[in-house]
Amino acid sequence: MNKNNEAVNERRRIRAEKSRKRAQKSDQLKDEGNEAFKSGEYKKAARLYASAIEQYGPKPVLFSNLAAALSKLELWREVEWATTTALKLEPAMTKARFRRAMARKALKRWEAATLDLEAILNHDPFSCPEARKELEAVRELWHKDTSSDHEDSDDDYFISGDREWPNYHEDPFVYEADSDTEDCLHKGNGVACRFYNHGGCSRGEKCTFSHSPDDKSVRDELGKNVCLHYLLGDCKFGDMNCIYSHDDRYLPLPEWWKDPEAIERARTLVTGMEGTFLRPAEYELFLHLHPNGQMLGKGPLRKLLNSRLQKTIERSDAAKVKELPKPTAKQPSGVAPSTTRFILLVSLQNEPSFEDINSPILAALRAKRKVVQAFSSTYALEMLSSSNLDGVLITDAGIAKKNAAFLLRELVNYAKSGGVVVAGCMFSGGIAGNDFEKFFRNFGLNWERGSYHRTTFYSNPANKVVAANPSLAPFYSMKALHADGISSDMALYTPTTASVLQSLVFVPHRIQNLREAPVVIARVGTGHVGYVGDVNSEKESTNVYLAMLGLLDTPLSTPPSKPPTTATSVPTPKAFATAPTNTFQPKTAAPTSKAPAATPVPAPPKNSPLVIALLDGPSSHFTRTYSQQLSLLRSKSKVEIVYTRPDFEQRLTSRAIRAVYLADGGIFKAGNQPLLPKLAEYVKSGGNLVVAGLFPSMLNQPGSKWFFSAFGQTWTTGSYKRDVYELTMSTELAKKNPSLPEMYSMKSLNLKNIDLDVLVYLVSPDDEDDYDSEADDEDDILDAPIVRARVGRGALGYIGDVVGEQETNSVLLAMLGLLHPEVMSPPVRKSRKFALFLSFSDSKDEERMYGPLLKKLQQKIEVVRGLSIERMTDLVSSPDLTTVFIGSSAIAQPDNAYLLSRLVAFTQERGGTIIFLEGFARTVSMPECRPFFLDVWGLDWTGYPGSYGLENVKLNETNTLVATHAERLPKTPDLYRERSLASSNPRDLVYVPKTLRKPQWDSEHGLYAAPVLYAAVAEKGHVGYVASISSQVDYERLVFAVAGL
C-alpha cells in the first residue's frame, strides 16, 4: 500500500510539473497570437490560439481570444461555438458571453442574443456597459424581422435547447487532461491489457494490447483502468477474468460508486452512451445534462472538442477576408526565417522521449539545415506552405489519426508537387493495426505492414538513393517494422539469404520473407515518400535519414518551386461536411452541352469487388449504424472501401468493379466535386451506382439538384419523415427480386420531381394523410424514399433511409445485384462436413505420431491432410469445415502468417474449433508459446516445463466443455506424466486435481497446468489442447469431445 501511495504522489508531482511547463508554453503561443491579432493577421492569430489549445489544453481565455479572431473573419457560427466552449470552462466570463451575443446577432438569432445580453446586465452590468446599447439594438432588429428566429445552425457545432446555457452560476467544466505517462499513448490493438490493469504488464511497449484509457473504464491515479461495470455492480466477468481492474482504492474523488443513487444515475448514463446514435452536438448535450455525465464522458468530449477545433481552423484558413499587410519586424519564435532553408518535423503526438531516443538524428539534421518541429496540424500547415521547406520528417503516428486528415492531404499534395516526405523515428513503433496501409494508400502506395524483428540488412545497389549516397553503411543490424508489398528497387536495405533472426528470446532461424524491407522510398508524383522502420534509432540510420532527405551526398530531388495548395489557400467549401446547409454552390455547373458518348463498361470479371465510397473519410458512425449491412455485403461480394479521391478515380478508371455504393456526402466537398462527371460517365457507360447510407443525411436541395442533374435527372430533396412505404410491384427491381419486403416503416429523406416509372417504394395508401379537398395542389407533391432509374447503359439508385432499417438491407442488395444475382445457380450439392489435419511433417512422421487417432477420426468425419499449405489455406474458407487439428508449432512461423489469419477468422467469425495436439506442445518454445496464444486468440496459455505430476483428477465443472458435454468425457482419465500447457484462467482446464497443490495448481501466481485445455473465443469459436495420454481409448474420447464429434 505504501509503495502504491508513493507511486500516486510521484504521478501527481509529475502532472503538476508538466502542467506548469505546459502553461508557460501555452502563454507563449497566446502572446504570439495577441501580437498577430494586433497586426491584423487574424488567420495567423486564430492558428496560434488553436495551436495553444491543441498542444497545451483548453483554457477559457484561449477560446475567447480565438472567437475574437474569428469575428474579424466573420465566421459567426465558429464564433458562437468558441465562445460557448469558453463559457463551459468559465460560465461567468462576461467577455465571452458578449462575443457570443454579437455572433448570434450577426446570425439573426434574436432570442438567443437577447438572452445573453440580458444575462450580462443581470449579473455583471458594470464590466460591459455596451451590453445595454446592444440589447436595445437587437430588440429593435428583432421587432423589424417578421420571420421566425433563425436557427439554421451547423449541427456539428451547436447544441439546441437552453439558449442561455451555460448559465452564469454553473460549475466550470474540466476537460480530460493529457496523461503524464507513456502508457496513456500505448493504444496497441485497442483491446485492454488484462495484465497491465491487474498486476503490471511485463511486455511494456512491446505489448500488443492497450494500456491507455478507454470509454469502458475509469482511469485511477496509478494509471490503471478500473472497470466501469464493476463500479456499477454489474460486471459479468468477475475479478479474475475481467480485463480491467476491480480495485477502486485509487480512483479520484468524489466516490460516486459508493452512493446507490449515484450508481443508478450512472448506470442510466452508461446505457445511453453505449446505445446512442445521436449526432455529436446531441451527444454532448446528453453528457453535459446528465448527472455524472461530465465525469464519465470526459474522453469522448475531449475528442469532440479536438475535432471541432480542427474544423474551425480549416474554415478560418479558407475564409476570404482582406487582411492587413504582414509585419516584417517581428517573427514568432520557432518559425523558419524567410531566407533560411529548413526541415519540418511533424510530431503530432509530442512523444516525451522523442528528443532522447533520436538525438543523433536531430543533431545531424541541425548540422545541415534549420529544424522546425510542429506539434499541431495547424502549425504544420503553416510551415508546409513555406517555399523554403526542404523536406518533411514525420516522427510519430499522430499523422494517421482522423483529426490529422486535412494535414495528411496537404502532405500528399506536397510530395506530388516535388517534395520529400519520410515517415520514421517513432512512427513505426506507434502505428497501429491497419493504419499503416491506410496511411501510405493516401500517397497511392500499396505498402503493407510487414514483420517485426531484428536481423542484419544489406544495402541494395539497385536503389537510386543508395547508388547516389556512397556514405551509407553497406550493412547493419536493425530491429524494425518492415514494409511489405514493395517493388525491389524501392528498398534501400534488404535481408539476404544469409540473414538470421537475432533474438535473445526466440530460436534463431533464417529470414524467410526476403520481399519486405525496413527502409523504402518511392516516387510519388514528382516527389518522394520514404519509410524508415528502425525502432531503436541505430546510429547507421542517421545517414539513412539524411540521404532520403537529400542532405547526405547527393540531393534527392528539387523541392517544389512553390508551396502546394494548403489550408491557407483552399477556397471555402460550399458543400457540407457533416450537415446540410442552404448555401451549397458547386464549383462547376452541370454541363449543358451534349456530352460525347461514353465508352461502354465491359462486363466486370468474375469476383470483381463492390466499391464502397466514403469520401468524407473513415466513419465510426457509418460502421456502427450499418454494421449488419456491411456484413451482408461482404458475405455476398468482395468489398473494397475507398476514402480518397485518387483511390476512387483509380477504381472508376479500372472499370473492373461490380458496382459502386456511394455511402456518404464526401463528393460535395470542393476537392471531390470533379469526381461527379467521371461517376456519371461510369453509370452512363453501363455501371451500377447506388447512393445510400449516410448520403441522404448530408443532402440538401441545391446539392441534390447539382448531383442528380449530372445523370440527367431532375430529382431534388422532398419531405423528411417517418412513414410506412409499399413496394411498387411493377418496377423492374421488384420483378427480378420477389423477396423484397412488400411494406415497411422507414425514416427517410425523400426525393421529388420524379417520374412514376422510377418509383421503387411509395407511401402506403393506408397511411397517407387525409388531405383537405380545398388544399393547394403543391401540398400533395409526389415524393418517394427509394427510386431507381436507367441512365444510359447503367443504373442509378437512391435509398433515403437515414437510420438503417433492417428491411433496407434487402433493397440495397437488390439494387447492387446481390440479392438474386442474374447468373445461373450452381448445382445443388449435399453438404459434407470435414476436418483439416495440419502436422507440417512428412507422412511417415505424421503416421507414427497420430496414425491410430487418424483412423478413428476418419470413421467419424472426413479428414483432409497431406495437402500443400496453399491448398489447406483455401480449404479453411469452406463452409463445410468444422474442426482443424494442429500438430506442430510451425503454425507460428512467419511463412504461415496468412494461414494463421484465416484460422483466426475460422474461429472468430464462423464459430470453428481448433485443437492443438501434443506435437505442438513438444515443438513450441516456452518464450514463444504465450505470445502466440495471447496475441492470436487472447488466451493466456503458456508452455509448462515438465510433465503433469498429479494422478487423481476430476472434471472441472466451471469449464465450458464440461458444462455442456460432460457425458462425452472420461470421468477420471490417467493424466499422470503427460505433457501439459498452463493457463492463467482455471476455467480453461477440463480436468482439475482432486487435491489442489503446486506447481500444477499455483493460485498465488495465477498458473494452472493440465494436459487438456478448452476455451471459448469470440462468440462461437473454441480452442482446445489435448495431450497424447496413455489410454488410447480415453485419448480418442477426449479428442472427439473437444471436436464436437
N, C-alpha and C positions, 0 to 999 in steps of 0.2 A: 504493500500500500504506500509506504514512504517513497519507494522508488517511482511509483506512478505519480505521486504528488509532486515529486521533483521534476518529472517529465512535463507535467501540466504547467508548472511555474516557468520552466525553461521555454516552452512553446509560447506562453504569454509574453515573456520577455522578448522573444524573437519577433512576435507580432507587433509589440509596442515599438521596437526599434525600426522595424520595417515600415510601420505606419508613419513614423517621424520622417524617415527618408523620403517616402512617397509624397508626404505633404510638402516637403521642400521642393521636390521636382515638379509637383503639380502647381505650386505657386509660381515657379519659374515660367512654366508654359502659359499660365494665366497672365502674367505680366507681359509676356511677348504678345499674347492676344490683345491685351489692352493697348499696346503700342500700335499694333496693326489697325485696330479699330479707330484710334485717334487719327491715323494717317489716311483713313478712308479705304483701307484694304479689308473690306468686310468679309469676303470669302476666305481670305487667309486667316482673319480673326476667328471665324467660325471653325475652321480646321484646327487651329491651335487649341481653342476651348474644347473641341471634341477629342483631340489627342490627350489632353489632360484628363478628361473623363475616362477614356478607354484605358489609358495606361495606369492611372493612379486612383481611380474610383470616383463615383458620383458625389458631387458637392452642390448644394443649392446655389451658391454664387456662380459656379461654372455654368449651370443650366440657365440662370438668369442672364448672364453675360452672353451666352450663346443665343438666347432669344433676342437680345438687343441687336446682335449682328444680323440675325435672320430678318429682323424687322426692316433693316436697311435694304435687304434684298427683296422685301415684300413677299416673303414666304410665310403667309399668315397661318396656314394650317400647322406648319412646323413650329411657329412661334407659340401657338396655343399648346402644342404638346410639350415643348421645352419648359414653358412656364408652369404647366400643370405638374411636371416632374419636379421642378424646383419646389413647388408648394407641397408635394408629397414629402419631400425631405425637410421642409421648414414651412409648415402651414401658415405661420404668422408673418411671412416675408411679404411685406406690402409692395415693394418694388416689383416683384414677380407677378403679384396679383394685378397690379395696374397694367403691366405689359400684356397680361393675358386679356384684360378688358379691352385694350386697344386692338389686339388681334381679332377679338370677337366683333368689335365694331367694324373693322375692315371686312370681315366675313359676313356682315349684316345679321349677326346673331344677337339681336337686340336684347332679348330677355336675359341671355347668359351674360352679356356685357353689363347690363343693368345690375344684376345680382352681384357681380364682382365689385363694381363701383360702390354700391350700397354697403357691401361688407367692409370696404375700406373706410367709408365715412362713419360706420357704426363702431369700428374697433380701433382705427388709427388715423383720425382725420387730419392731425397736425403734421404728420410726416409726408403727406401727399395732398397739398392744397389744390392741385389741379384736378383732383378726382371729382370735386363738386361741379366744376365747369364742364367736364367731360360727361358727367351724368346728365346734365341738362341737355347737352348736345345729342346724346344717344336717345333720350326720351323724345326729343323733337323729331329726329330722323325716324324713329320707330313709329311715331304718330303719322308721319307722311307716307311711310311704306305700307301700302294696303295689302301686300302679300303676306303670307304666313312667315313665321320665323324661319330663317334659312338654316337648315340643319343638314346640309349636304357634306358632312364631314367624312374624312377618309377613315374607314373602319379600322385600318391598321394603326391609326394613331390615337383615336379618341374614344372616350368612354361615355356612353349615354347614361341617362338617369339624372342624378343630382348635379345640376349645372354649377352649383356653388362648391362642390367637392374639389379638393379637400377643404373642410371648414377650418376656421381660424384656430379653434381650440382642440383640434385632433392631435393625437400623438404623432411625432415625426416618424417616418418610415426609414428603416435602415436596410439598405441593400446588402446582399451577401458579399462579404469581402473576399478577396483572393486569399488562398491558403498560403501559409508560410512554409510549407513543406513540398518536396518534390512528389510525395505520394499523391497529392491532390491533382497533379498533372499526369499521373500514371493511369491512363484510361484503359489500356490493354484492349481486350476484345469486347469490352463493355459489360461483361459479367463479373459481379463482385467476387473477390478472392476470399474464400472462407478462412484461409489460414491468416491472412492479414488482419481480418476483423476479429479473429479469436485470440490467437497467441502470438502472431507475428509470422510473416512470410519470409522464409529463408532464401527465396529466389530473387528478392529485391526487384531491381529494374528489369530483370530477365523474365519475370513472371508474365504469363500471357493474359492473366486476369486483371481486373480493375482494382486499384487501391483508392480511387477518387470518390468524392461524394456523388450521390445519385438521388433520384426522386422517391426511392423506396426505403430510404433510411434517413437518420438524423446524425450529423457528424458530432462526435463528442470532443472533449478537449485533449484527448490523447491522439486524435486523428482517426479513430476507429469509427465505422459506420454502424450505428445501432438500428436494429430492425424496427421499422415504423409499425408494423403489425404486432410486434412483441409489445411495444408501448401501448397499443390499443387493446392488447389482451387477446388477439385472435390469430397469432402466427401458427400455421398448421404444420410447421416443420419441427418445432421444438428446439431446445437449446443446442443439442449436439449437431443436428442436421442442417440448421438454417445457415446460409452463407453469410449472414450478418451477425453482429454481436448482440448478445442479450444481456449486456451489462450496462445499467443506466446510471452508475455512480458518478460518471464524469461528464454527463450531459450538462449543457449550460442552463442556467436558471431562466424563467421560473419552472418548477417541476409540475407542469400541467398534467403529466401522465399519472399523477397521484390523486387527481381530482376527478371523481366519477363523471361529473357534469362536463368537465373539460374534455375527458376522453370521448364521451358521446358526441360532443360537438366536432371533435377532431375526426372521429370515425365517419361522420356525415360528410365532412370536408374531403377526406381521402377518397371516399366512394365517388364523390363528384369529380375530383381531379382525375381519377382513373377512368371514368366513364365519359368525360365531357368531350364534345366535338365542337366546342364553341370557337368563334374567331378569337384572335389574340386579345382584342380590346375587351370582349365579354369575359374571357378567361381571367384577365387582370382584375376586372371588377369583382368577379366571383371570389378571387383570393383576398382582395382588399376588404370586402364587406363581411366575409365570414370570420367568426372567432377562430383564432389560431392560423388563419389563412396567410397572414404576412410572415409568420414564422415557418410554417411548413412549405410555403410556396416561394421562399426566397430565391432558390436556384432558378426555377422557371422564370420568375420575374426579372432576374438579372439578365438572363439570356434574351428575354423580350426587349429589355432596355437596350442592350448592345445592338440588337437587330435594327431597332428603330433609329438609334443614333447613326448607324451606318447609312440607312436610307436617307436620313435628314441631310447628311453631309453630301451624299451623291446629288441630291436635289439642289443643295446650296452651290456646289461646284458647277452645276449645269445652268444656274439662274443667269438670265441675260440682263445684267444691270451695268450701267456705265459707272465704273469706279474711278476714283482719283488716281493720278499717276503714282506709281510705287516709289517710295523714298529710296534713295541710294546711300544715304549717310549711315544708316544702321541696319545690321543684318542679324536676324535671330541666331543664337548660338546653335551649332550643330548643322547648320545649312551650309552646303558646299559653296565657297565663294564663286562668283560668276566666271572667273578666269581659271579656276582650278579643276583639273580632271579628277574624277572620284569614282570609287566603287561603292555601290549601295548594298548594305546588308539588310535583308528583310527578316526581322526577328520578332514575329507577332506574339510568340509565347513568352518572350523575355525570360528564357531559362536562366535561373540564378547561377548555375555552374558553367555557363557558356564561356565566359572570359577565361576561367581557369583551364578548362579542357582544351580550348582552341587557341591558347595564347601564342604558340609558334606560328600558326596560320595568320593570326591577326598582325603579329609583328612583321611577317613577310609582306603582307598586303600593304601595311602602312609605310613600309620602306619603298614601295613602288608608287602608291597613289594615296590620296586622301581617302579615308574610310568614313562613310556616313552610315549610321545604324538607325533603322526605323523600327519602332516598336508598335506602330499602329498603321492601319491601312491608309488612313488619310495622309499621314506624313510621308509614307512610302509613295503614294500617288503624286504628291508634290515633287518629290525628288526624282521620280521616274520621268517627269516632264522636262527635266533639265537636258540641254543639248551637250553638257559636259560629262554626262554619265558614260563610263567605260565598261560597265558590266554590273550584273546583279548576282549576288550570292544569297540564296535562301538558306537560312541557318536552322530552321526548325519546321515542324509540321503544322504550325498555325496557319500557313497559307492554304492548307487543304480544308479548313473549316468553312462552313457555309457563309459566315459573316465576312469572309475574305474573298468571296466570289468575284466582286467587282474589281478588286485589285488583281486577281488572277487573270481576268480577261485582258487587263491592260498589260500584264507581263507577257501574255501571248502575243499581243499586238507589237510590243517592244521587240520580242525575239524575231517575229516575222519581218519586221522592218529593218533588221540588221543587227540587233543587239545580242548579247550573250547572257543567258540565264543558267545558273548552275545551282542545283539542289544538293546540299551536303551538310557537313558539320553534324548537328543533332537531328537533321531531317530523317535519316534512315532509322534512327532509334526511336523516333516518336510517331512515325506514320503508321496508322492502324488499319487493320482489315484490308478491304479493297480500295481504300483511299489512295493507295499507291497507283493502281491502274487508272483511277478516275483523274488523278492529278495530271499524269502525263498524257492522257487522252485529250485533255484540253489543247495540247500542243500538236495533236494529230499523230502522237506516237503510241503504238500498241505495246509498250513495255509492260511487263507483268512482274509482280512481286516474286522474287526467286528464293533460293535457300539462304540460310543464315549460318555461317560457320567461319572458322579461321583456316587458312592454308597459305601457301606461298604462290603468288601470282607473278606472271612474267609479262613484260611489255609486248605489245602487238605491233610489229613493224608495219602492218598494213593500215594502221590507223594514221590519219593525216596529222593529228596533234602530236602523236609520238614521233613521227618522222620529222616534224618541224621543231622538236624540242629535245635535242640530244642530252640535255642536262637531266632528264628524267631518269630515275633509278631503273636499271634493267630488270630488276625483280625485287620483291619484298613481301614479307609476311603481313597479313592484314585480316582482321575479323570484320566481316562485312555482311550487310544485307544485299544480295545480288539482284540485278535486273535481268529478267528473262524475256524471251520474245524479241530479241535484238538480232540485227544482222552482224556478221563477224567484223566488218570494218568499223562498227560503232564502238567496239571495245578498246580501251586504252591498255587495260591489263586483263589477262585471262588465266584460268588454271590450265595446266597441261596434263598429259597422261602421267607425269611424274608427281603431280600434286597430291598430297596426302592430308587428310583431315587432321588438324593439330588441336588436340583437346586433352585436358587433364581429367576429363570425366568419361568421355566416350572412347570406345576402342578405335584406334587409328585405322583408316581404310582409304583406298584410292578414291579420289573425287570422281564421281560418275558422270555428272552433268557438266560437260565442257562447253555447252552452248550459252550459258549465262556468264555474266561478268560483274565485278564490283564497281568498275569505273567505266562509264559510257558517255558518248556525246554524239549528237545527230544534228544534221542540218534541218532547220525549220524556217521556211520562207527564205529570206536572205541572211538569217542569223543562225544561232546555235542554241541548243539546250543540252545541258550536261547533268550527270548524276554521279555523286561520289558516295558509295555505301559504307565507307570506313566508319565504324562506330567508336573507335578509340583515338582518332586523330594521330595516326602513326606519323613519325617525322618525315617519312618519304612522301606522305600525302600532301605536304605543304607545297612542294613543286608541282604536284598534280593540279592543285587549285590555281596556281599561278599560270600554268600552261593553258588550262581551259579558259582562263580569263584573258589570255593573250599577253601575259606580263612576264613570261619566263625568257624564252629565247626568240620566239617569233610571234608577232601579233596574230590572233586567230582570224579576225575579220575587222573591217572598218565599222566603227559604231555608227548608228543611224545619224544621218546629217541633220535631221530634225526630229524632235521628240514625237513619239506616237500619240495618237489621239487618246487623251486621258480624260478623267472626270472634269478637268477644268475647261475642256473644250467640247464635250459632248452636249448636243442640244437637249433641251428639256424633253424627256419622253412625253409625247402627247397621249400615249396609251396608258393603261392602268397596269400596275404591277400586281396588286393583290385585291383590289376592289374597284367596282365600276365608278366612273366619273361621267360628267356630262361635257367634257372638253376634248374628247378624242378627235384628233385630226391626223389621219395617216400622212406619212411623208410624201407618198405618191398616190395620186388618184388611180382608180381602176382604169385600164386602157379603154379608150372609146373606139379606136380603130380595130378592124378585124385582125386578129392575131393569126400568124401563119399556122397551118395545120400541124398539130402535134405529132411527134413520132410515136407510132403505136408501141405500147408497152408489151414486150414479149411475155409469153406465159412464164411465170416465175418457176424456177427449178424446184424439184421436189425438196421438201423440208426447208423452203425459204422462210425467213423469220417474219414475224409480225413486229413492226416497229412502233413502239410507244414513244411519243414525243412529249417530253416535259421541259419545254424551252424556258420556263421560269426557274429551272434548277431543281435539284432533288427536293422532294416534299414529303415530310413525315405525315402531314395531313392526308395526302393522297394515299400513301401506303397503308395508313391506318383505316381510312374510310373505305378504301376499295381493296382491302387485303383479300377478301374472298374472290373478288373479280379477277385479281391478278393470278391467284392460284388456279382458277378455272382456265384462264388464257394460257398459262404455262402447261396445263395438262392437255391442251388441245394443239398447241403450236410452240415452236421455238420462238422466244420473245427476246427482243433487243430494246433496251431503253436508252434513248439519246437525250442529252441535256443541252447541247450546244448547237449553234447554227452550222459550224463546219461539219460536225458529225451527221446532222440531219441532211445537209446538202449532199454529203457523200452517199448516204443511203438512198436518197431520191435519184441520184445520178446513176447508181448501180442498177436500179430497177429490179434487182434480184430479191424482191420482198413480196410477201404475201399480201399485206395491206398496211395502212397507216392509221394509227389511233392517236389523234391529237387530244391530249388529256389535260391541258391547261391553257391559259391565255398568254403564254410567253411570246407568241407570234405577234402580239400587239406592241411589244417593245420596239423602240425605234431601230435598234440594231438587227432585229429579226424580221422586220417588215419586208425586206427584199425576198424573203423566202416564199411569200404568198404567190407570186406569178409562177414560180417553179412548182409549187404544190398544185396549183391549178393545172399546169401543163401535165403533171403526173396523172391527175384524175382524168383529164380530157383524153389522154392517150391510152386509157384503159385501166388506170389504177383505182383502188378502192380506199376511200377516206371516210373515217367516222370521227366526228368531234363530239366529245362527251366528257365524263369525269368532272374535273374542276373547270373546264372550259365555260359552261353556262354561268357559273358563279362569277366569272370575270368578264362577262359580256354586257355591253350596253348598246343603245340604239345606233349611235354613229359607228361604233366598232362592228356591229352586225352588218350594217349596210356595206361598209368597206370590205369586210371579209367575204360575205356571200356573193357580192357583185362580181368578184373575180371568177366565180364559177357560173356566171350568167343568171344568178338567182336574185329575186327582189326581196328575199326574206329579211325581216327585221324583228327585233325583240317585241314580244307581246306581253301577255299577263304573267304575273309571278304568283303562284298559288298552289295549294294542295287540292287535288280533285281526284275523282275516280274516272279513269280513262279506259276506253274499249278499243280492242283491236279492229282495224278495218280489214275485213276478210278478203276484199277484192284486190288488195295490193299484191305485187309480185313477191314481196318478202313473206307475207302471210301464207301464200300458196306454197312456197317452197319450204316453209318451216311450220308445219302443222302443230308442233308442240309449243308454240309461243303462247304465253298467258293471254286468255281472251279478255280479261279485265283485271285491273289492279289500281290501287291508290298510289299516287305519286305527288311529291312536291317538286315543282318544276318551273323553269323559265321557258315559256312557250315562244313560238315564232308565229308571226302573222304575215300577211301578203303572200300566202301560199296557195298553190293550186290543189284541187281535190285529189288529183292522181298521185300526189307525193305523201299524202297522209298515211301514217302507219298506225298511230293511236289518236283517237279523238275523244273529247269529253263524252262520258256516257249520257244518253238521253235521260235516264232516270235521275241523274244528278245535276242536270242543268238548272240554273236559276230560273224561276218564273219571271219572265220579262213583262214589263208593262207594255201593252199593245201600242201605247202612245209614245213610247220611248224612241229616242233617235236611233236611226239605223247604225250609227257609229258605235253604240253601246254593245252591239251584237256582232262584232267583227270576228270572223273565223280565225282561231289560232290553235296550235297543237303542240304537244311536248316532244313528239318524235316524228321526224319526217325523213324521207329518203328519195333522192331524185337521180335519174340518169343524167350524167354530164359528159357529153362526147361519148367516148367508148367506155367510160368508167362510171363510178357511182359516188355520190356524196350523201352521207347520213348525218343526222343531228339527233342527239339524245339530251333532252333538257333536264333530266333528273339531277337534282342538286344534293341529294342525301344518300345516294347509293342504295336504292331499294333492291331487294334480292331478285325480284322479277326482272329488273332491268338487265341483269347479267345475261339472261337468255336472249334478250333483244340485241345486246351488243354482240354476242357470239353469232347471232344470225346475220347481222349486218356485216360482220367480218368474214362470213362464210365458214364459220367454225361450228355452228350448231348442228347442221346437217350438211356437211361438205358434199359438193356435187361431184363426187367421184364414186367409182364402183366400190362397193363394200367388199372387203376381203372374205374369203370363205370362212364360214363359222368353224372353229376348231374347238376341240374339247380341251379344257384346261388340265394340264398335267404338272402337278407340283414337283419341285426338285430341290436339292441342296447342292451347294458348292463345297468342295473339299480342297483347301489350299495348304499344301505341305511345303512348297518351294523346294522339293527334293526330288531325286530320281525315283522311278517306280519301285526299285528294289528296296531302298530305304523306307519309302512310304509303306510298302507291303510289310516289311519287317516290324515297323512300329505300330501300324494301325490295321494290319490285314484282318484279324478276327472281327474288329469293330466294324470295318467297312462291309464285310459280308453281312453282318446283322443289319446294318443301316440300309443296305440295298434291298433287304426284304421289306423294309418299312416305306422307303421313298427312293426315287431315282437320285443317285449321287453322281454328279458330274465332277471329274477330276482328270488330271494329266494334260489339260489344255494349256496353251500359251497364256501369259499374263494378260495380253491384249484381249484375247477371246474371253477369258474369265471376267475381265472388266466389263465387257459388253453384256455378259450374262447377268451381271449384278442388277441391271436395269429391268430385267424381265419381271412382269407381274406374277409369274408362277414361282419365283424364288421365295423360299420360306426361311432357310437357315444357311449360314455359312460357317464352316469349321476351319479353324486356323491352327496349323500345327508347327509354326516356326515364327521366330521373331523377325524374319526377313520382311514381314509386312511393314515394319517400322523404318525400313531403309528408304532413302530419298527417291530411288528409282520407282518405288511403288507408291509414291505420294498420291498420284491420281486415283489408283485403285482404292487406296485408303479413304480418299474423299468420297468415292462412290459408296463404300461400305458405311460411312457415317450417314450419308443420305438414306441408305437402305434401312438403318435402324431408326433414325430420327423422323423421316418423312413417311416411310411406308410401314413402320412397326415391325421390322425384321428382327431376327435373333442371330447373334454372332457368338460362337462358342470357341474359346481358346483351349487347346489341348496341351498335354504335358510337354510336347515338343517345343511349344512357345516358352514355357517356364524354364526349360533346360537351356535354351539358347539366348534368352534375353539377359542383359547385364543389369545388375542392381541399379546403377545410375540412370539407365535409360528407361527402365520399366515404369516408374512413377510418372515422369513427364509424358510418356506415351499415353497412358490411360487418362491422366488428368487433362491434358491438352485436347485430346481427341473426343473423349466421351464425358469428361467432367467427373470421372471416377477416381477416387484417391486410393488406387491399388498400387502395390509395390511388390518387388521380389522379396522372398523370405529366405534367409541364409540357413540352409539345413532342411531336414525333413520334419514332418509332423510328429511330435513327441507324445501325443495323448492317445490312449487306447479306447476309452469309453466316451462315446459321443451320443448326442440326441438331436432330433430335428429342431431347428430354430424357428419357433412359431412366429417370430416377427419378420421372417424372410418372405418376400412376395411369392416365390415359387412354392414354399411350404404352405402358405396360407391358401393357395388356390389348387394345388395338385399334390397334397401330402400323400394321397393314396398311391401315387405312381412311384414314390421314392422308397428305397430300402430304409427300414427304421433305424437299424444300428449297424451300418457298414464298418468294415475294418479299415480305418484310415491311417493306422499307425505306420510311421516312417514313409509316408507318401509326400511327394513334392508339393509345396504349398505356395500360394500367394497371400499377401496380407492386405487388409483394408482398414481405413480409419473409422469405418461405419460398421458396427457389429451386425446390423441388419442385413448386410450383404452376404453373411455366412449362411450357407444352407444347413450346416451342422455346427453345433457348439459343444464344447466339452461339458460332461456332466459335473465335473469338478473344475471350477474356473481357476487357472493358475498360469503364471508366467512360464516361459516367454510367449507361448501361443496366445494367451489372453492377457494383454497388457493394457488395462484401462487407464493406468496412470499416464502413459504416453500415447494413448489412442491408437494402439496397434493390435489387430486381431487377425490371426493367421488361420488358414484352413485349406484343405485340398479341393474344396468345392465352393465356388462363389457364384452369386446370381444377383443381378440388379437391373432395375428398370432405367431406361434412358429416354429422354424426351417424353412424349405422352404414351407411345405404344411399343417402343422398341425395348429390347433386352440384350444384355451382355452377360456371358457366363464363363466360368473356368472350371474344367473337370480334369483332375489328375488321373493317371492310369493306375487305379487301385488294384490290389492283389486279386480280388474276386472278380473274374471276368463277367459273371452274371450281374453283380452289383454295379460294375463299371458300365455295362450296357444300359441297365435300367436308369442310371444317373444321366447318361448322355441323352437317352430317349426322352426323359422327363424334362431336361433343360431345353431340348429341341422342340418340345411340344408334340412328340410323336406317340 
